[in-house]
Amino acid sequence: MKNDTYHFRTNTLLKNLVGKDLINDDKIAVIELVKNSIDADSSEIIIKFTNFPDEGSTTKSQLIISDNGIGMDLNDIRDKWLNIAYSDKKNTRPENQRFYAGNKGIGRFSCDRLGKDLDLITRKENGELLHLHINWEDFEIDDNKDLTIQEIPIDVEVIKDELDFDFLKINTFPKSGTILIISRLRNSWDSETLSKLKTALEKFINPNQLFQKEKINIYLSIPEIENTEKGKEYNERITGKIRNQIFEKLKFNTTYIESMISTTGDRVTTKLWHEGEKVFELTEKNDSYPLIPDTYVIIYFLNPYKKAYFKRQTGVRTINFGSVFLFLNGFRISPYGDRGDDWLEIDVRKSQGTRRFLGSRDIIGRIEIFGNEDQYKPVSSREGLKQTPEFRQLREKFFIDILRKLEKFVVEDLQWDSVPSHIRQELISEDGIDWKGNKEEYKESWDIKKQRTISSLMTLIGSSPDKIIEFWFNPALLEGVYETKQEEVKKLLAEINNINPVNIDQRLLRNLSRINKIIEQKESDAQKARSEAADLRVEVSEQQNKIIELEEKQEIYKAQTIFLRHVTSIDVEQLLEFHHQIDLDTNIVNNYLSRSIKALREKSDKKNVIDLLQKAIFITNRISTISQFATKANFSSGLAKEPTDIPAYIEQYIYNVSKNHIAHDINITINNEINELFEMEISRVELSMLIDNFISNSKKSSAKNLIIQMFMVSSNTIRISFIDDGKGLSQKLPNIESIFEPGITTTTGSGLGLYHAKNIVNKLDGSITAIPNQPKGLEIRVELTR
């Protein structure tokens, strides 16, 4: 038996599926119609609401969208506009080589979403003026399953006399172009929804998109609002020319990163900026993102100051503005970047590490991509893109890699650009107030932030030498840093030497050569100074004894700010607190030793046992220091971190505690050249432990004399040197830095004193180095930056 042949039937309700039921937002519907006008090569688009009373739109209100594009003739209307889902844009491009904004062929049904009636007026240049009328309710007959969409007649008439067509309230007809008159609006429009429409249109236009021909001008006009007396600000909030000025208004200096994959896709160029100065620029081979050529990403980090500036310059709080927007072929893809739309899963990452990752409230930015429908395919609802391999590589790989670079700089090097608490109070509610301050104040100086940046610059860049095509970083970062971070600067220069000089910016090479010469000269001067100092030690020894006597008398009065003059002045409460802390520390030591014994019985990992014993010795040292510290000072403030004048404290501690405790059989000379206050937040007990460790190390090396020198290296950095005349370093050590490793010793000690000292200095973001003296002895040098 022969099978019957069947065909799909296009019921009239198909119109709803691709029209008002598919596009579920009026703003998106308007933007779809604007896209069609742009694709018609229009240079001017006017969106106009008529009959708009104070309380909002009524059934008499109309929405008119007109353009001066190429327009349509009868063939275009019949074969294209009335041909559902047809689009000749998919595989073609206009003459000016601009990508099309729309490409699905269903944007025409946005008219159905917006209103029940449509009058379309169009003509090509030198062509006839055509009029098409559609009543969308003619297609909404629910109970007729046999009525097909092709059976509903649509008439197109030729307008011979424009004067006879004034019932549509149009003043002029275009020489070429299209006018859409949408009547019997389905939803009400008021000043608030119109303001949101203008904002959506502003975000739709890419601020960085330059067209080959003249720019497209889009206007939103509501005559009834424009003629009111509610003021210029009210009118401009709703009507006027559409401009995407948000990113243009970011004129204040901030921290941001931008990265671009070349049109050919063979290279990636990344630039990092901070406070108006470029930090680095890197161009490298692109073997990580082969699917997404011609892509651009820019991400701004906004600290509390910048959020306030943003609010002041744009009138919008960053939290309401959105986060990272996506632009495809020059036009925004909604809803990416809207408030609450975490399409890049930024806030998901943030929840996994609050202090390690940036969240959507910390950044704003945009991503620009270019490509055809095969690469980036919009979903039919006009809300987003389908998950093509290109889109996944953009979202999950390229953007995240760029964000990580910005995060590393902001979180690790800038320490979040933290603002003092009293300033933060002025910047309450994030960016919700118009901050009027003139000077930005941060918890840390730029000098100390530069030191961290230099130490991690090559890690921040994150590229292997063989991938680098061109590299540059700001040599101003090294200003002042090489004096306090010589080892880090040397390491950076050594890493740069691994890069082919051809791939390094020539200006940078000249600057690095100059810096190398400065470092060599300073090292030569320092070595000469050390030799001269050694020669002078014998000559000045007698004078030093007299100076010590005078300084001790002077320090009796200075020490009153930190230490009590008599042990008998300690009250019962302080003694109880002192006793309580030692009891706590004793329990901690017992715990570490018990765990060590258990680990030994179980034949556990040797490293684990050593680690437990190291911790026990550290706490034991603290008990020893506390027992001496507490009898001379206010113990309740010893453990807590508090502002401390470092040079003054070191002198006072040695004169009041150490000379009767650990330093009773070694001659200590203090040369303090610092004549100003140098405060840092520190635990005074830990600072005391640091001093005790250095003195103990000198005693164990059979030193008779110890000189402590303190002077300013720069405005924010001090150097404290402990120079003894002991046995010095053993020739058996693998390298000089190994002296700070646990268990390494050249004396009779455990090898943990200098290891603990290094841990304490590291907690202060300082540096510690060991330098052999001639003819004998050792210098331990500590540098601290506030």
Legacy VTK file of the C-alpha trace (Angstrom):
# vtk DataFile Version 3.0
C-alpha trace
ASCII
DATASET POLYDATA
POINTS 786 float
0.000 0.000 0.000
1.349 3.412 -0.933
2.118 5.735 2.028
0.477 9.157 2.100
2.740 12.218 1.941
2.439 14.860 4.705
3.836 18.351 5.166
4.368 20.801 8.013
1.579 23.344 8.276
2.214 26.879 9.495
-0.688 27.681 11.784
-1.321 31.377 12.467
-0.183 30.909 16.058
3.356 30.462 14.706
3.421 34.235 14.736
3.288 34.215 18.547
6.088 31.669 18.838
8.511 33.861 16.889
6.994 37.144 18.036
5.632 38.363 21.349
6.065 34.994 23.112
9.692 34.654 22.038
11.028 38.156 22.726
10.058 38.650 26.354
11.363 42.159 27.005
10.192 45.417 25.424
13.671 46.949 25.569
15.124 43.979 23.670
12.339 44.289 21.095
13.179 47.962 20.456
16.885 47.124 20.184
16.097 44.391 17.626
14.330 46.956 15.454
17.255 49.348 15.854
19.554 46.522 14.704
17.497 46.150 11.524
17.868 49.872 10.830
21.634 49.656 11.410
21.855 46.686 9.042
19.982 48.759 6.437
23.032 51.059 6.463
21.185 53.854 8.198
23.186 56.782 9.578
20.321 58.173 11.662
17.656 56.344 13.656
14.865 58.108 15.535
12.817 56.340 18.220
9.768 58.447 18.982
6.781 58.079 21.331
3.712 60.193 20.545
0.591 61.023 22.592
2.529 60.499 25.811
0.778 62.161 28.782
2.368 62.736 32.200
1.238 59.425 33.667
2.632 57.332 30.802
1.503 55.788 27.530
-2.149 55.098 26.700
-4.006 53.175 23.994
-3.623 56.289 21.816
0.151 56.368 22.172
2.377 55.276 19.294
5.969 54.099 18.988
7.639 55.255 15.762
11.057 54.009 14.641
12.407 55.653 11.494
15.687 55.366 9.637
17.331 56.684 6.471
18.717 53.321 5.331
18.439 51.634 1.957
14.703 50.891 2.343
12.697 48.186 0.546
10.784 47.723 -2.682
7.902 45.329 -3.409
10.252 42.417 -4.083
12.072 42.967 -0.783
8.794 43.064 1.134
7.423 39.945 -0.539
10.550 37.787 -0.713
12.375 38.904 2.433
10.372 40.856 4.991
7.249 38.664 4.728
9.332 35.488 4.433
9.359 34.252 8.048
12.814 33.487 9.472
14.483 34.365 6.172
17.601 36.503 6.377
20.077 37.359 3.660
22.484 38.667 6.300
23.925 35.384 7.418
26.371 34.896 4.577
26.743 38.458 3.326
28.284 41.654 4.544
27.392 45.235 3.598
29.582 47.347 1.369
31.335 49.117 4.246
32.563 45.735 5.596
30.723 46.253 8.867
29.271 43.137 10.446
25.501 42.940 10.620
23.941 43.600 14.031
21.131 41.084 13.504
21.081 37.892 11.522
18.138 35.739 12.529
15.358 37.144 10.350
12.884 37.305 13.244
13.525 40.857 14.403
10.445 41.987 12.459
8.248 40.206 15.002
9.500 42.571 17.669
6.755 44.827 16.313
4.231 42.223 17.491
5.782 42.237 20.954
5.428 46.011 21.223
1.966 46.692 19.805
-1.112 45.183 18.162
-0.956 47.291 14.983
1.930 47.952 12.619
2.168 50.417 9.754
5.364 50.031 7.751
6.344 52.784 5.317
9.426 52.283 3.151
11.087 53.051 -0.143
14.380 52.664 -1.885
16.171 55.649 -3.346
14.200 56.929 -6.372
11.651 54.158 -5.720
7.965 54.127 -4.859
6.738 54.930 -1.351
5.110 51.755 -0.021
2.747 51.184 2.905
2.069 47.866 4.652
-0.452 47.472 7.475
-0.698 44.510 9.854
-3.201 43.882 12.624
-1.429 41.190 14.663
-4.723 40.120 16.256
-5.764 38.697 12.847
-3.247 35.899 13.561
-4.446 35.188 17.093
-7.435 32.906 16.440
-6.882 30.151 18.996
-9.733 27.801 18.053
-9.009 27.431 14.350
-6.393 24.720 13.870
-6.812 24.742 10.088
-6.107 28.433 9.550
-2.557 28.834 8.246
-0.480 31.959 8.450
-0.379 32.191 4.654
-4.178 32.635 4.561
-4.133 35.986 6.365
-3.952 38.666 3.640
-1.508 41.541 3.967
-1.940 44.441 1.574
0.858 46.635 0.340
-0.178 49.878 -1.295
1.747 52.520 -3.164
1.415 56.021 -1.706
0.918 58.467 -4.561
0.247 61.596 -2.534
1.947 62.008 0.816
-0.600 64.618 1.878
-3.349 61.999 1.816
-1.408 59.968 4.349
-1.380 62.418 7.243
-3.505 60.162 9.484
-0.227 58.507 10.539
0.979 61.873 11.895
4.289 61.758 9.985
5.697 65.097 8.981
8.155 63.955 6.325
8.830 60.772 4.411
12.382 59.600 3.747
14.016 59.712 0.320
15.088 56.223 1.244
14.590 54.250 4.435
11.890 52.689 6.576
9.396 53.951 9.164
7.703 51.580 11.626
4.583 52.952 13.337
3.492 50.686 16.194
0.070 51.421 17.671
-2.151 50.022 20.441
0.906 49.344 22.587
0.681 46.115 24.560
2.468 47.446 27.675
2.484 50.775 29.428
5.526 53.043 29.124
6.276 55.668 31.778
9.258 57.887 32.594
10.970 55.084 34.532
10.674 52.447 31.792
11.715 55.027 29.185
14.794 55.867 31.249
15.658 52.162 31.372
15.156 51.969 27.597
17.640 54.807 27.076
20.151 53.095 29.376
19.736 49.810 27.467
20.297 51.631 24.163
23.400 53.346 25.541
24.852 50.034 26.657
23.965 48.494 23.296
26.456 50.714 21.468
30.110 49.784 21.845
32.037 52.926 22.863
35.125 51.627 21.044
33.395 50.704 17.790
34.491 52.825 14.840
32.647 52.444 11.573
34.215 52.866 8.197
31.520 55.328 7.246
30.052 58.023 9.450
28.921 57.031 12.915
25.343 55.998 13.517
23.267 58.583 15.383
20.372 57.274 17.452
17.814 59.591 19.089
15.063 58.936 21.609
12.298 61.531 21.325
9.148 62.051 23.423
7.771 65.515 22.491
5.434 65.678 25.482
8.405 65.213 27.857
10.752 67.477 25.895
8.196 70.307 26.130
7.641 70.015 29.890
9.216 72.294 32.485
10.657 69.507 34.641
14.180 70.582 33.887
17.074 69.710 31.621
18.368 66.869 33.804
14.966 65.134 33.803
14.634 65.465 30.027
18.167 64.247 29.293
17.648 61.227 31.531
14.875 60.055 29.193
15.298 61.715 25.794
18.049 62.912 23.495
20.941 61.435 21.563
22.072 57.955 22.566
25.714 57.949 23.671
27.656 55.202 25.424
29.844 57.472 27.532
30.324 55.284 30.573
33.801 54.046 29.631
34.716 57.387 28.090
34.066 58.975 31.480
36.635 56.786 33.231
39.162 59.604 32.922
40.416 59.293 36.495
43.511 57.158 37.054
42.704 53.608 38.035
44.082 50.088 37.743
43.102 48.182 34.624
44.288 45.527 32.211
43.595 45.203 28.502
44.410 42.321 26.199
43.852 41.890 22.477
44.179 38.894 20.186
45.238 40.056 16.726
42.899 39.843 13.744
45.044 37.057 12.321
44.977 35.283 15.690
48.736 34.717 15.833
49.598 37.027 18.743
48.235 38.350 22.048
49.111 41.802 23.392
48.471 42.540 27.073
48.935 45.847 28.909
48.597 46.556 32.642
48.052 50.106 33.925
48.104 51.577 37.441
47.278 55.178 38.374
47.809 56.432 34.815
51.183 54.686 34.390
51.746 51.585 32.294
53.231 48.765 34.396
54.083 46.393 31.549
53.268 45.536 27.938
53.708 42.063 26.526
53.159 40.676 23.035
53.434 36.896 22.792
52.643 34.075 20.402
49.045 32.899 20.605
48.923 29.157 20.964
46.345 29.150 23.781
43.287 30.729 22.103
43.231 29.540 18.469
39.442 29.820 18.077
38.933 33.501 18.920
40.994 35.886 16.763
40.095 39.582 16.743
39.080 39.666 20.427
39.578 42.477 22.945
39.137 42.499 26.752
39.455 45.438 29.145
38.851 45.100 32.918
38.950 47.978 35.411
39.557 47.414 39.135
37.713 49.997 41.241
38.890 50.558 44.812
36.605 52.621 47.103
37.979 55.932 45.789
37.437 54.951 42.160
33.893 53.792 42.864
33.167 57.234 44.305
34.700 58.935 41.238
32.646 56.675 38.970
29.451 57.738 40.743
30.417 61.402 40.559
31.271 61.361 36.838
28.544 59.053 35.527
25.723 59.536 38.026
25.497 55.743 38.322
26.677 53.505 41.161
28.887 50.709 39.878
26.682 48.100 41.574
23.733 49.337 39.481
25.732 49.813 36.298
26.707 46.175 35.913
29.999 44.369 35.466
31.586 43.008 32.257
29.610 43.563 29.027
29.879 41.597 25.801
29.839 43.255 22.374
29.490 41.159 19.226
30.460 42.839 15.946
30.167 46.255 17.556
26.876 45.839 19.419
26.027 44.656 22.888
24.637 41.197 23.568
22.064 41.295 26.358
21.840 40.409 29.239
25.601 39.821 29.665
26.972 42.254 32.237
23.631 43.360 33.677
23.390 43.572 37.445
22.906 40.073 38.810
23.988 38.348 35.574
27.111 36.361 36.486
27.696 35.023 32.964
31.474 34.839 33.510
31.009 33.162 36.933
33.066 35.916 38.569
31.075 35.775 41.799
31.187 31.963 41.807
35.016 32.205 41.874
34.815 34.959 44.495
32.817 32.706 46.831
35.608 30.125 46.651
38.247 32.588 47.877
36.932 35.932 49.118
40.357 37.499 49.682
42.014 35.870 46.673
39.597 36.701 43.860
37.902 39.785 42.458
34.100 39.857 42.367
31.610 41.605 40.097
31.436 44.515 42.566
35.187 45.065 42.257
35.421 45.355 38.460
33.726 46.705 35.365
34.760 46.125 31.783
33.853 44.926 28.346
34.691 42.169 25.894
34.611 42.808 22.150
34.390 39.896 19.732
34.002 39.734 15.959
32.786 36.797 13.947
29.986 35.176 12.000
27.020 33.115 13.154
28.983 29.878 12.983
31.334 31.197 15.665
28.943 33.189 17.852
25.328 32.160 17.463
22.614 34.196 19.269
19.860 32.161 20.905
16.428 32.643 19.419
15.123 34.581 22.432
17.761 37.251 21.688
19.158 36.861 25.187
22.716 35.598 24.965
24.797 33.312 22.754
24.828 29.583 22.290
27.644 27.585 23.852
29.844 27.223 20.774
33.498 26.142 21.223
34.527 29.742 20.429
32.252 31.173 23.114
33.468 28.678 25.721
37.118 29.434 24.932
36.413 33.142 25.297
34.551 32.816 28.596
36.329 29.941 30.316
39.901 30.475 29.100
40.853 33.875 27.656
38.859 36.095 30.013
39.819 34.088 33.114
43.525 34.215 32.189
43.387 38.017 31.879
41.384 38.339 35.102
43.992 36.247 36.952
46.761 38.647 35.911
44.747 41.600 37.213
43.932 39.693 40.416
47.582 38.867 41.047
48.549 42.528 40.732
45.638 43.863 42.799
45.529 41.191 45.505
49.214 40.284 45.940
51.139 43.391 44.843
48.720 46.193 45.776
47.217 44.294 48.730
43.782 45.384 47.450
44.853 49.069 47.538
43.521 49.023 51.089
42.124 52.287 52.448
42.445 53.320 56.133
39.317 52.674 58.169
38.611 56.352 58.894
38.622 57.099 55.148
36.542 54.012 54.434
33.888 55.444 56.735
33.695 58.456 54.423
33.244 56.071 51.509
30.429 54.132 53.163
27.921 52.168 51.150
30.637 51.305 48.622
30.325 53.924 45.874
27.066 55.371 47.127
28.287 58.853 48.029
29.924 61.660 46.143
33.320 61.697 47.853
34.776 65.199 47.906
38.268 64.362 49.163
41.309 65.658 47.305
44.033 63.242 48.426
43.883 59.482 48.259
45.331 57.846 51.365
46.266 54.166 51.546
47.421 51.820 54.309
50.680 51.191 52.457
52.965 53.496 50.502
53.573 53.030 46.772
57.225 52.258 47.619
56.378 49.035 49.438
53.863 48.060 46.732
56.558 48.557 44.092
58.845 46.204 45.983
56.271 43.424 45.838
55.619 44.160 42.145
59.301 43.898 41.253
59.630 40.663 43.229
56.781 39.028 41.277
56.881 40.836 37.915
57.891 37.863 35.767
55.341 35.650 37.531
52.730 38.339 36.926
53.572 38.387 33.230
53.453 34.596 33.150
55.016 33.931 29.752
57.870 31.653 28.795
60.808 33.345 26.981
60.253 31.384 23.772
56.708 32.775 23.421
57.632 36.448 23.877
57.530 38.578 20.725
57.991 41.950 22.410
58.311 42.895 26.084
58.449 46.156 28.063
57.974 47.116 31.681
58.128 50.499 33.356
61.704 51.099 34.581
60.320 53.698 37.015
59.279 50.710 39.155
62.958 50.199 39.981
63.476 53.729 41.287
64.484 53.429 44.928
63.718 49.695 44.940
67.227 48.501 44.034
68.504 50.148 47.221
66.231 48.073 49.458
65.580 44.977 47.353
68.898 44.339 45.635
68.496 40.576 45.490
64.994 40.814 43.982
66.169 43.352 41.383
69.127 41.152 40.471
66.822 38.163 40.105
64.476 40.156 37.843
67.350 41.337 35.659
68.661 37.768 35.425
65.247 36.517 34.287
65.037 39.268 31.676
68.478 38.230 30.410
66.899 34.885 29.453
64.715 36.718 26.932
66.104 37.263 23.452
67.267 40.921 23.371
65.620 41.305 19.974
62.249 40.827 21.699
62.820 43.458 24.405
61.926 47.094 23.845
65.166 48.958 23.077
64.294 51.829 25.420
63.895 49.304 28.220
67.271 47.743 27.435
68.962 51.144 27.724
67.283 51.794 31.080
68.247 48.357 32.404
71.858 48.930 31.368
71.888 52.188 33.313
70.347 50.501 36.377
72.916 47.685 36.232
75.717 50.251 36.357
74.121 51.997 39.329
73.797 48.697 41.217
77.425 47.791 40.506
78.602 51.197 41.731
76.528 50.979 44.895
77.821 47.490 45.670
81.374 48.725 45.159
80.740 51.678 47.472
79.157 49.405 50.069
82.102 47.007 50.019
84.521 49.895 50.357
82.523 51.268 53.278
82.555 47.874 55.019
86.327 47.647 54.665
86.799 51.145 56.032
84.443 50.367 58.903
86.466 47.286 59.822
89.655 49.363 59.905
88.031 51.932 62.143
86.600 49.497 64.678
89.847 49.176 66.655
90.410 52.929 66.609
86.968 53.828 67.935
86.551 51.040 70.500
87.722 53.193 73.448
85.437 56.040 72.394
82.516 53.655 72.084
82.725 52.680 75.740
82.363 56.302 76.788
79.482 56.798 74.348
77.719 53.735 75.743
77.887 55.139 79.274
76.352 58.433 78.124
73.682 56.726 76.054
72.706 54.456 78.945
72.056 57.510 81.110
70.025 59.089 78.331
68.023 55.915 77.718
66.867 55.802 81.342
64.492 58.611 80.423
63.584 57.357 76.940
62.780 53.898 78.265
60.055 55.240 80.547
57.659 55.238 77.550
57.911 51.471 77.182
59.586 49.877 80.214
58.878 50.266 83.941
61.737 51.530 86.006
61.316 49.094 88.857
60.292 45.462 88.962
58.410 46.164 92.188
55.868 48.276 90.303
54.306 45.234 88.633
50.863 44.677 90.140
49.097 41.388 90.862
46.935 41.505 87.724
49.976 41.829 85.427
51.744 38.959 87.196
48.676 36.769 86.774
48.548 37.613 83.070
52.258 36.885 82.752
51.774 33.549 84.565
48.751 32.703 82.382
50.664 33.225 79.128
53.595 31.080 80.241
51.133 28.379 81.304
49.482 28.493 77.857
52.828 28.322 76.079
53.960 25.430 78.307
50.866 23.459 77.315
51.611 24.200 73.654
55.179 22.907 74.059
53.901 19.755 75.816
51.455 19.200 72.971
54.186 19.521 70.309
56.552 17.203 72.235
53.793 14.605 72.836
52.959 14.608 69.145
56.684 14.249 68.363
57.015 11.203 70.658
53.898 9.650 69.135
55.247 10.279 65.639
58.574 8.668 66.557
56.824 5.607 67.982
54.749 5.276 64.847
57.885 5.800 62.762
56.210 8.719 61.072
57.734 10.967 58.422
61.005 12.458 59.690
60.083 15.866 58.310
56.880 15.872 60.370
58.801 15.130 63.593
61.357 17.850 62.863
58.605 20.338 62.149
56.932 19.607 65.505
60.219 19.950 67.387
60.967 23.245 65.605
57.628 24.619 66.755
58.273 23.464 70.318
61.665 25.211 70.382
60.104 28.404 69.003
57.523 28.471 71.831
60.267 27.659 74.386
62.266 30.654 73.135
59.150 32.783 73.480
58.703 31.641 77.118
62.316 32.641 77.803
61.838 36.049 76.245
58.490 36.590 78.015
60.010 35.738 81.398
62.560 38.541 80.953
60.269 40.964 79.101
57.410 40.731 81.586
59.511 41.704 84.581
60.601 44.901 82.859
57.610 45.971 80.761
53.828 46.068 80.494
53.292 42.474 79.406
49.625 42.997 78.438
50.779 44.976 75.398
53.685 42.692 74.509
51.898 40.020 72.478
49.423 42.231 70.624
50.535 44.062 67.494
50.751 47.778 68.146
52.547 50.817 66.696
56.180 50.664 67.827
59.128 52.971 67.134
61.491 50.196 65.957
64.908 51.903 66.475
63.975 53.326 69.902
62.557 49.993 71.043
65.706 48.065 70.070
67.883 50.449 72.088
65.538 50.388 75.069
65.185 46.614 75.073
68.951 46.036 74.998
69.632 48.583 77.764
66.765 47.476 80.008
66.550 43.718 79.416
69.245 42.090 77.288
72.262 43.498 79.108
71.118 41.712 82.292
69.848 38.606 80.500
71.280 37.160 77.322
73.930 39.833 76.628
75.658 39.995 79.995
78.984 38.640 78.688
79.236 40.343 75.277
80.132 43.983 74.606
77.277 45.621 72.620
77.652 48.974 70.837
74.630 50.698 69.310
75.044 53.232 66.498
71.610 54.724 65.887
71.663 57.303 63.064
67.862 57.502 62.832
66.631 60.831 64.196
62.953 60.446 63.366
60.019 58.294 64.401
59.856 55.000 62.461
56.704 53.162 63.537
55.373 49.775 62.426
52.624 47.478 63.697
54.465 44.651 65.513
54.313 42.292 68.475
56.934 43.587 70.891
57.559 40.085 72.261
58.414 38.849 68.755
60.697 41.859 68.187
62.409 41.008 71.491
62.817 37.386 70.357
64.410 38.656 67.135
66.992 40.698 69.069
67.702 37.820 71.485
68.255 35.392 68.594
70.861 37.660 66.955
72.721 38.277 70.228
72.620 34.547 71.102
73.970 33.650 67.659
76.931 36.032 68.138
77.688 34.605 71.597
77.623 31.026 70.282
80.136 32.005 67.580
82.520 33.168 70.379
82.093 36.848 69.561
83.343 39.329 72.125
81.887 42.428 70.494
78.622 43.127 68.714
77.884 46.393 66.883
74.269 47.264 66.079
73.962 49.871 63.326
70.642 51.514 62.414
70.131 54.041 59.590
67.588 55.099 56.953
68.018 53.572 53.481
65.152 55.605 52.015
62.265 57.653 53.336
60.278 54.485 54.100
62.983 51.871 54.727
65.463 51.275 57.567
68.438 48.951 57.772
69.439 47.248 61.038
72.802 45.457 60.989
74.118 43.130 63.727
77.917 42.925 63.156
80.042 40.646 65.379
83.679 39.519 65.541
82.957 35.814 66.028
84.081 32.794 64.052
81.925 33.710 61.047
80.495 31.236 58.555
81.732 27.699 58.092
83.239 26.783 54.723
81.109 23.630 54.805
77.859 25.520 54.235
76.362 24.888 50.756
75.652 28.627 50.391
75.361 31.679 52.591
71.547 31.724 52.554
71.413 28.192 54.023
72.239 29.700 57.427
68.525 30.596 57.689
67.348 27.044 56.977
66.150 24.899 59.915
68.824 22.715 61.486
71.759 24.453 59.748
74.301 25.775 62.282
77.984 26.653 62.515
77.853 27.093 66.309
76.831 24.861 69.205
73.156 25.690 68.791
70.174 23.839 67.326
70.231 25.681 64.036
66.762 27.152 64.656
67.510 30.628 66.026
68.160 32.296 62.647
65.407 30.198 61.065
62.914 31.623 63.581
64.375 35.100 63.058
63.781 34.867 59.313
60.148 33.824 59.897
59.577 36.857 62.128
61.146 39.223 59.531
59.088 37.650 56.736
55.893 38.333 58.717
56.860 42.026 58.530
57.387 41.814 54.721
61.054 42.588 55.407
64.289 41.028 54.181
67.137 39.354 56.070
70.605 38.541 54.701
73.928 37.233 56.057
77.218 38.885 54.973
80.696 37.561 55.916
83.088 40.111 57.457
86.819 40.427 56.993
89.020 39.247 58.595
86.428 37.441 60.714
82.902 37.749 61.982
79.429 37.978 60.447
76.886 40.685 59.653
73.150 39.910 59.860
71.283 42.640 57.966
67.552 43.289 58.347
65.621 45.773 56.184
62.066 46.858 57.021
59.735 49.034 54.963
56.748 50.738 56.545
LINES 1 787
786 0 1 2 3 4 5 6 7 8 9 10 11 12 13 14 15 16 17 18 19 20 21 22 23 24 25 26 27 28 29 30 31 32 33 34 35 36 37 38 39 40 41 42 43 44 45 46 47 48 49 50 51 52 53 54 55 56 57 58 59 60 61 62 63 64 65 66 67 68 69 70 71 72 73 74 75 76 77 78 79 80 81 82 83 84 85 86 87 88 89 90 91 92 93 94 95 96 97 98 99 100 101 102 103 104 105 106 107 108 109 110 111 112 113 114 115 116 117 118 119 120 121 122 123 124 125 126 127 128 129 130 131 132 133 134 135 136 137 138 139 140 141 142 143 144 145 146 147 148 149 150 151 152 153 154 155 156 157 158 159 160 161 162 163 164 165 166 167 168 169 170 171 172 173 174 175 176 177 178 179 180 181 182 183 184 185 186 187 188 189 190 191 192 193 194 195 196 197 198 199 200 201 202 203 204 205 206 207 208 209 210 211 212 213 214 215 216 217 218 219 220 221 222 223 224 225 226 227 228 229 230 231 232 233 234 235 236 237 238 239 240 241 242 243 244 245 246 247 248 249 250 251 252 253 254 255 256 257 258 259 260 261 262 263 264 265 266 267 268 269 270 271 272 273 274 275 276 277 278 279 280 281 282 283 284 285 286 287 288 289 290 291 292 293 294 295 296 297 298 299 300 301 302 303 304 305 306 307 308 309 310 311 312 313 314 315 316 317 318 319 320 321 322 323 324 325 326 327 328 329 330 331 332 333 334 335 336 337 338 339 340 341 342 343 344 345 346 347 348 349 350 351 352 353 354 355 356 357 358 359 360 361 362 363 364 365 366 367 368 369 370 371 372 373 374 375 376 377 378 379 380 381 382 383 384 385 386 387 388 389 390 391 392 393 394 395 396 397 398 399 400 401 402 403 404 405 406 407 408 409 410 411 412 413 414 415 416 417 418 419 420 421 422 423 424 425 426 427 428 429 430 431 432 433 434 435 436 437 438 439 440 441 442 443 444 445 446 447 448 449 450 451 452 453 454 455 456 457 458 459 460 461 462 463 464 465 466 467 468 469 470 471 472 473 474 475 476 477 478 479 480 481 482 483 484 485 486 487 488 489 490 491 492 493 494 495 496 497 498 499 500 501 502 503 504 505 506 507 508 509 510 511 512 513 514 515 516 517 518 519 520 521 522 523 524 525 526 527 528 529 530 531 532 533 534 535 536 537 538 539 540 541 542 543 544 545 546 547 548 549 550 551 552 553 554 555 556 557 558 559 560 561 562 563 564 565 566 567 568 569 570 571 572 573 574 575 576 577 578 579 580 581 582 583 584 585 586 587 588 589 590 591 592 593 594 595 596 597 598 599 600 601 602 603 604 605 606 607 608 609 610 611 612 613 614 615 616 617 618 619 620 621 622 623 624 625 626 627 628 629 630 631 632 633 634 635 636 637 638 639 640 641 642 643 644 645 646 647 648 649 650 651 652 653 654 655 656 657 658 659 660 661 662 663 664 665 666 667 668 669 670 671 672 673 674 675 676 677 678 679 680 681 682 683 684 685 686 687 688 689 690 691 692 693 694 695 696 697 698 699 700 701 702 703 704 705 706 707 708 709 710 711 712 713 714 715 716 717 718 719 720 721 722 723 724 725 726 727 728 729 730 731 732 733 734 735 736 737 738 739 740 741 742 743 744 745 746 747 748 749 750 751 752 753 754 755 756 757 758 759 760 761 762 763 764 765 766 767 768 769 770 771 772 773 774 775 776 777 778 779 780 781 782 783 784 785
